[in-house]
Amino acid sequence: MKNFIMSEMFDGILLATIISVVSFKLKFLTKSGAVGTFILAVIIYSVGGWKTTFPILAFFILSSILSKIGKKQKSEAQSVFEKTGQRDIIQVFANGGIATIITLVMFATNEINQFYIYYLSTIAAVTADTWGTEIGILSKKQPRLITNLKITVVGTSGAVSLFGLLGGIIGAIIIAIIGNYFQPLTYFEIIGIVNSGFIASLIDSILGATIQSQYRCSICNKITERKIHCENNTTLISGIPFINNDIVNILCAVAGVVVSIIYFSF
């Protein structure tokens, strides 16, 4: 047993090293992001093997590829984002931290089947959220605020579009399909995972429009997530100062689990 665990950990370290180094070289991650990915990958693979590794790896790789599509079209919208392009360690933990915790709980309690559904649900949530953003920005139509459906500019926190919503649903479906390969799921479970992920992404948008901090730049008059824009301090106009996009992403990941627990309680 001890030899098996050591073997899994060695394989996990090897895999994590490859993923982190390649992702850094491809500019998917910053140096800190590569360190964060290494830590989570070692834990997730060592504890759960490919069953837990492949779904989150698919999220990371496919989302990173999506972020590189339509760079010219995205450049204007990304100018107001707090962080763009390469993921740092905080973003890595925000998207994968809850999944890592569930992996540990899943095997500590030996309730593998049920917790695997929660695991897939949180990954479906961050996938739906990320894909909704990356694909939504490519829409030719202006997005609307999820809270009042008023037309707003691309890149605004809490903005949604039909294109982005469909992208989010597709992302959640892909995660459920991948999970089904490693643990056969019923149609009810697949629908539950997809719904949990999609609903969590909507919750993310609501939080982004309401409690996430948003600032106005006094130079260009744009609304932004950044405290500094156009090399000047911005002014807080809405939301709570310490709640940034990373906090909202963590809450989205948690929401995926909570919605899943509620869904499968009936």
DRENGU-449890 format. One record per residue (C-alpha): chain; residue in three letters; x, y, z. Coordinates in Angstrom, 1 decimal, decimal comma, padded with zeros to 4 digits. Layout:
REM DRENGU-449890
A / ALA / X / Y / Z;
...
//
This chain:
REM DRENGU-449890
A / MET / 000,0 / 000,0 / 000,0;
A / LYS / 002,8 / 002,4 / 001,0;
A / ASN / 004,6 / 001,6 / -002,3;
A / PHE / 001,4 / 002,2 / -004,3;
A / ILE / 000,9 / 005,6 / -002,6;
A / MET / 004,6 / 006,6 / -003,3;
A / SER / 004,2 / 005,5 / -006,9;
A / GLU / 001,1 / 007,6 / -007,4;
A / MET / 002,8 / 010,6 / -005,8;
A / PHE / 005,8 / 010,2 / -008,0;
A / ASP / 003,6 / 010,0 / -011,1;
A / GLY / 001,7 / 013,0 / -009,8;
A / ILE / 004,9 / 015,0 / -009,4;
A / LEU / 006,1 / 014,0 / -012,9;
A / LEU / 002,7 / 014,9 / -014,5;
A / ALA / 002,4 / 018,2 / -012,5;
A / THR / 005,9 / 019,2 / -013,6;
A / ILE / 005,1 / 018,6 / -017,2;
A / ILE / 001,8 / 020,5 / -017,1;
A / SER / 003,3 / 023,4 / -015,2;
A / VAL / 006,4 / 023,8 / -017,3;
A / VAL / 004,6 / 023,4 / -020,7;
A / SER / 001,8 / 025,8 / -019,6;
A / PHE / 004,3 / 028,4 / -018,5;
A / LYS / 006,2 / 028,1 / -021,8;
A / LEU / 002,9 / 028,5 / -023,7;
A / LYS / 002,2 / 031,6 / -021,6;
A / PHE / -001,0 / 030,1 / -020,2;
A / LEU / 000,5 / 030,7 / -016,7;
A / THR / 002,7 / 033,1 / -014,9;
A / LYS / 005,5 / 031,8 / -012,7;
A / SER / 003,3 / 031,9 / -009,6;
A / GLY / 000,5 / 030,3 / -011,6;
A / ALA / 002,8 / 027,4 / -012,6;
A / VAL / 003,7 / 026,9 / -009,0;
A / GLY / 000,0 / 026,8 / -008,0;
A / THR / -000,8 / 024,4 / -010,8;
A / PHE / 002,0 / 022,1 / -009,7;
A / ILE / 000,7 / 022,0 / -006,2;
A / LEU / -002,9 / 021,3 / -007,1;
A / ALA / -001,9 / 018,8 / -009,8;
A / VAL / 000,2 / 016,8 / -007,4;
A / ILE / -002,6 / 016,6 / -004,9;
A / ILE / -005,4 / 015,8 / -007,4;
A / TYR / -003,5 / 013,1 / -009,3;
A / SER / -001,8 / 011,5 / -006,2;
A / VAL / -005,2 / 011,2 / -004,5;
A / GLY / -007,6 / 010,6 / -007,3;
A / GLY / -005,6 / 009,5 / -010,3;
A / TRP / -006,9 / 010,3 / -013,8;
A / LYS / -010,4 / 010,1 / -012,6;
A / THR / -010,0 / 013,5 / -010,9;
A / THR / -007,2 / 014,8 / -013,0;
A / PHE / -008,6 / 014,6 / -016,5;
A / PRO / -011,8 / 016,7 / -015,9;
A / ILE / -009,8 / 019,6 / -014,4;
A / LEU / -007,0 / 019,3 / -016,9;
A / ALA / -009,6 / 019,5 / -019,7;
A / PHE / -011,0 / 022,6 / -018,1;
A / PHE / -007,6 / 024,2 / -017,9;
A / ILE / -006,3 / 023,3 / -021,4;
A / LEU / -009,5 / 024,1 / -023,3;
A / SER / -010,1 / 027,3 / -021,4;
A / SER / -006,5 / 028,4 / -022,0;
A / ILE / -006,9 / 027,7 / -025,7;
A / LEU / -010,2 / 029,7 / -025,8;
A / SER / -008,5 / 032,6 / -024,2;
A / LYS / -006,1 / 032,9 / -027,1;
A / ILE / -008,9 / 032,9 / -029,7;
A / GLY / -009,9 / 036,3 / -031,0;
A / LYS / -007,2 / 038,2 / -029,2;
A / LYS / -007,7 / 041,4 / -031,2;
A / GLN / -011,5 / 041,3 / -030,5;
A / LYS / -010,8 / 040,7 / -026,8;
A / SER / -008,1 / 043,3 / -026,3;
A / GLU / -010,6 / 046,2 / -025,8;
A / ALA / -012,7 / 044,3 / -023,3;
A / GLN / -009,7 / 042,9 / -021,4;
A / SER / -008,4 / 046,4 / -020,9;
A / VAL / -011,0 / 046,8 / -018,0;
A / PHE / -010,4 / 043,3 / -016,5;
A / GLU / -008,3 / 043,2 / -013,3;
A / LYS / -006,3 / 040,3 / -014,7;
A / THR / -005,9 / 039,1 / -018,3;
A / GLY / -004,0 / 036,5 / -020,2;
A / GLN / -001,7 / 034,3 / -018,1;
A / ARG / -003,3 / 032,9 / -014,9;
A / ASP / -001,5 / 033,6 / -011,6;
A / ILE / -001,5 / 031,5 / -008,5;
A / ILE / -004,5 / 033,2 / -007,0;
A / GLN / -006,6 / 032,5 / -010,2;
A / VAL / -005,4 / 028,9 / -010,2;
A / PHE / -006,4 / 028,4 / -006,6;
A / ALA / -009,7 / 030,3 / -007,2;
A / ASN / -010,7 / 028,0 / -010,0;
A / GLY / -009,2 / 024,7 / -008,7;
A / GLY / -009,0 / 025,0 / -004,9;
A / ILE / -012,5 / 023,8 / -004,2;
A / ALA / -012,1 / 020,9 / -006,5;
A / THR / -008,9 / 019,9 / -004,7;
A / ILE / -010,6 / 020,0 / -001,3;
A / ILE / -013,4 / 017,9 / -002,6;
A / THR / -010,9 / 015,4 / -004,0;
A / LEU / -009,3 / 015,0 / -000,5;
A / VAL / -012,7 / 014,7 / 001,2;
A / MET / -013,9 / 012,2 / -001,4;
A / PHE / -011,2 / 009,7 / -000,7;
A / ALA / -011,0 / 010,5 / 003,1;
A / THR / -014,7 / 009,6 / 003,5;
A / ASN / -014,7 / 006,9 / 000,8;
A / GLU / -017,9 / 008,4 / -000,5;
A / ILE / -016,4 / 008,4 / -003,9;
A / ASN / -019,5 / 008,2 / -006,1;
A / GLN / -021,4 / 011,1 / -004,6;
A / PHE / -018,5 / 013,4 / -004,0;
A / TYR / -017,3 / 012,7 / -007,6;
A / ILE / -020,6 / 014,3 / -008,7;
A / TYR / -019,9 / 017,3 / -006,5;
A / TYR / -016,4 / 017,4 / -007,9;
A / LEU / -017,6 / 017,5 / -011,5;
A / SER / -020,2 / 020,1 / -010,5;
A / THR / -017,6 / 022,6 / -009,2;
A / ILE / -015,5 / 022,1 / -012,3;
A / ALA / -018,6 / 022,5 / -014,5;
A / ALA / -019,2 / 025,7 / -012,7;
A / VAL / -015,8 / 027,3 / -013,3;
A / THR / -015,8 / 026,0 / -016,8;
A / ALA / -019,3 / 027,5 / -017,6;
A / ASP / -018,1 / 030,8 / -016,1;
A / THR / -014,8 / 030,9 / -017,9;
A / TRP / -016,3 / 029,8 / -021,3;
A / GLY / -019,2 / 032,2 / -020,9;
A / THR / -016,7 / 035,0 / -020,6;
A / GLU / -014,2 / 033,9 / -023,3;
A / ILE / -017,0 / 033,0 / -025,8;
A / GLY / -019,3 / 035,9 / -024,8;
A / ILE / -016,7 / 038,5 / -025,6;
A / LEU / -016,6 / 037,2 / -029,2;
A / SER / -020,4 / 037,9 / -029,7;
A / LYS / -021,2 / 040,7 / -032,2;
A / LYS / -024,1 / 041,8 / -030,0;
A / GLN / -023,6 / 043,9 / -027,0;
A / PRO / -024,2 / 042,1 / -023,7;
A / ARG / -026,8 / 042,9 / -021,0;
A / LEU / -026,4 / 043,2 / -017,3;
A / ILE / -027,9 / 040,1 / -015,7;
A / THR / -029,6 / 042,1 / -012,9;
A / ASN / -031,7 / 044,5 / -015,1;
A / LEU / -031,1 / 043,3 / -018,7;
A / LYS / -029,9 / 046,8 / -019,7;
A / ILE / -027,4 / 046,8 / -022,6;
A / THR / -023,9 / 047,4 / -021,4;
A / VAL / -020,3 / 047,4 / -022,8;
A / VAL / -018,4 / 044,2 / -023,4;
A / GLY / -016,2 / 043,3 / -020,4;
A / THR / -018,5 / 044,7 / -017,7;
A / SER / -018,8 / 042,5 / -014,6;
A / GLY / -022,1 / 040,8 / -014,5;
A / ALA / -022,7 / 041,2 / -018,2;
A / VAL / -024,1 / 038,2 / -020,2;
A / SER / -025,0 / 037,4 / -023,8;
A / LEU / -026,8 / 034,5 / -025,4;
A / PHE / -023,6 / 033,5 / -027,2;
A / GLY / -021,8 / 033,4 / -023,8;
A / LEU / -024,5 / 031,6 / -022,0;
A / LEU / -024,6 / 028,9 / -024,7;
A / GLY / -020,8 / 028,6 / -024,5;
A / GLY / -021,1 / 028,1 / -020,7;
A / ILE / -023,6 / 025,4 / -021,1;
A / ILE / -021,4 / 023,6 / -023,7;
A / GLY / -018,5 / 023,8 / -021,3;
A / ALA / -020,5 / 022,2 / -018,5;
A / ILE / -021,7 / 019,5 / -020,8;
A / ILE / -018,2 / 018,6 / -021,8;
A / ILE / -017,1 / 018,3 / -018,2;
A / ALA / -020,1 / 016,0 / -017,5;
A / ILE / -019,3 / 013,8 / -020,5;
A / ILE / -015,6 / 013,5 / -019,4;
A / GLY / -016,7 / 012,5 / -015,9;
A / ASN / -019,1 / 009,9 / -017,3;
A / TYR / -016,1 / 008,2 / -019,0;
A / PHE / -014,4 / 007,6 / -015,6;
A / GLN / -017,6 / 007,0 / -013,6;
A / PRO / -020,8 / 006,0 / -015,5;
A / LEU / -023,5 / 008,5 / -014,7;
A / THR / -027,2 / 008,4 / -015,1;
A / TYR / -029,0 / 011,0 / -017,3;
A / PHE / -030,3 / 012,5 / -014,1;
A / GLU / -026,8 / 012,9 / -012,7;
A / ILE / -025,5 / 014,3 / -016,0;
A / ILE / -028,3 / 016,9 / -016,2;
A / GLY / -027,7 / 017,7 / -012,5;
A / ILE / -024,0 / 018,4 / -013,1;
A / VAL / -024,7 / 020,6 / -016,1;
A / ASN / -027,5 / 022,5 / -014,4;
A / SER / -025,3 / 023,0 / -011,3;
A / GLY / -022,5 / 024,3 / -013,4;
A / PHE / -024,7 / 026,6 / -015,4;
A / ILE / -026,7 / 028,0 / -012,4;
A / ALA / -023,4 / 028,6 / -010,6;
A / SER / -022,1 / 030,6 / -013,5;
A / LEU / -025,3 / 032,7 / -013,4;
A / ILE / -024,7 / 033,3 / -009,7;
A / ASP / -021,2 / 034,4 / -010,6;
A / SER / -022,6 / 037,0 / -013,0;
A / ILE / -025,1 / 038,2 / -010,4;
A / LEU / -022,3 / 038,6 / -007,8;
A / GLY / -020,2 / 040,3 / -010,4;
A / ALA / -022,9 / 042,8 / -011,1;
A / THR / -023,7 / 043,5 / -007,4;
A / ILE / -021,0 / 042,9 / -004,8;
A / GLN / -017,8 / 042,7 / -006,9;
A / SER / -015,9 / 046,0 / -006,7;
A / GLN / -016,0 / 048,2 / -009,8;
A / TYR / -014,1 / 051,4 / -010,4;
A / ARG / -014,3 / 054,3 / -012,7;
A / CYS / -011,2 / 055,7 / -014,4;
A / SER / -011,0 / 059,5 / -014,3;
A / ILE / -008,9 / 059,6 / -017,4;
A / CYS / -010,8 / 057,6 / -019,9;
A / ASN / -014,1 / 057,4 / -017,9;
A / LYS / -014,3 / 053,6 / -018,4;
A / ILE / -015,7 / 051,3 / -015,7;
A / THR / -013,1 / 048,8 / -014,7;
A / GLU / -012,2 / 046,1 / -012,2;
A / ARG / -008,8 / 047,7 / -011,7;
A / LYS / -007,8 / 050,0 / -008,9;
A / ILE / -005,3 / 051,6 / -011,2;
A / HIS / -006,2 / 052,4 / -014,9;
A / CYS / -004,5 / 054,7 / -017,3;
A / GLU / -001,7 / 054,9 / -014,7;
A / ASN / -004,0 / 056,7 / -012,3;
A / ASN / -006,0 / 055,6 / -009,2;
A / THR / -009,6 / 054,8 / -010,0;
A / THR / -012,7 / 055,6 / -007,9;
A / LEU / -014,9 / 052,9 / -006,4;
A / ILE / -018,4 / 053,3 / -007,8;
A / SER / -020,1 / 050,0 / -006,8;
A / GLY / -019,5 / 046,7 / -004,9;
A / ILE / -017,4 / 045,9 / -001,9;
A / PRO / -013,7 / 047,0 / -002,1;
A / PHE / -012,2 / 043,6 / -001,0;
A / ILE / -014,4 / 041,5 / -003,3;
A / ASN / -012,6 / 041,2 / -006,6;
A / ASN / -013,0 / 038,8 / -009,5;
A / ASP / -010,9 / 036,1 / -007,7;
A / ILE / -013,3 / 036,1 / -004,7;
A / VAL / -016,3 / 035,9 / -007,1;
A / ASN / -014,7 / 032,9 / -008,9;
A / ILE / -014,2 / 031,1 / -005,6;
A / LEU / -017,9 / 031,7 / -004,7;
A / CYS / -018,8 / 030,4 / -008,2;
A / ALA / -016,9 / 027,2 / -007,5;
A / VAL / -018,6 / 026,8 / -004,1;
A / ALA / -022,0 / 027,6 / -005,7;
A / GLY / -021,5 / 024,7 / -008,1;
A / VAL / -021,2 / 022,3 / -005,1;
A / VAL / -024,0 / 023,9 / -003,1;
A / VAL / -026,4 / 023,8 / -006,1;
A / SER / -025,4 / 020,2 / -006,8;
A / ILE / -026,1 / 019,1 / -003,1;
A / ILE / -029,5 / 020,8 / -003,2;
A / TYR / -030,3 / 019,3 / -006,6;
A / PHE / -029,4 / 015,7 / -005,6;
A / SER / -031,2 / 016,1 / -002,3;
A / PHE / -034,6 / 015,7 / -004,0;
//
